Amino acid sequence: MASITRYHAKYYAALLSGQSANGDLDSLSQSLLSSTVDINPHQIDAL
């Protein structure tokens, strides 16, 4: 996984802060609640 630069960290923080200030936090929360994770067989074997 690639690391992000300090510039991008500030950009993402501002973006997320702006979303919560606009009331879009509920839609973000709903998206996270309805998300799923697809597990590959090799990931199960690693456990």
N, C-alpha and C positions, 0 to 999 in steps of 0.2 A: 504494500500500500504506500502510495506516495505521500510525503509530508507536505503540508501547506505552508506557504510563506506567511510572514507576519502581516503583510498587506492583505492577503486573502482571509486570514483569521479575523482581522478587523472588519473586512467587508461582510463576511458571513455573520458576525456578531451584530453589525448594524442592520443587516437584512432581517435577522430573526427578531431583533428588538423592535423594528418597524412593524413587523407582522403582528406582534403581540399588542402594540399600541393601537393598531387599527382594528383590533377585534378579530383578526384572522387566526388567533390562537386556537379557537374552537375547531376550525376546519383542519388545522394541523394536527390537533389531538385526535380528531376523528380519523384522519388518514393513518396515524400511527396505530390506533386501536384496530383498524380493519386490515392492517398489513399482515402478511404471512411470510414465513421463511421457508424456502425450498431446500431441504437437506439432501445432499448427494450421498450415495452409498459409501463412498470412501470416507466421508466425514463421520459416518456412524461407526465404521470400522476403527477409526482413530480413537474412539472413546474406549 
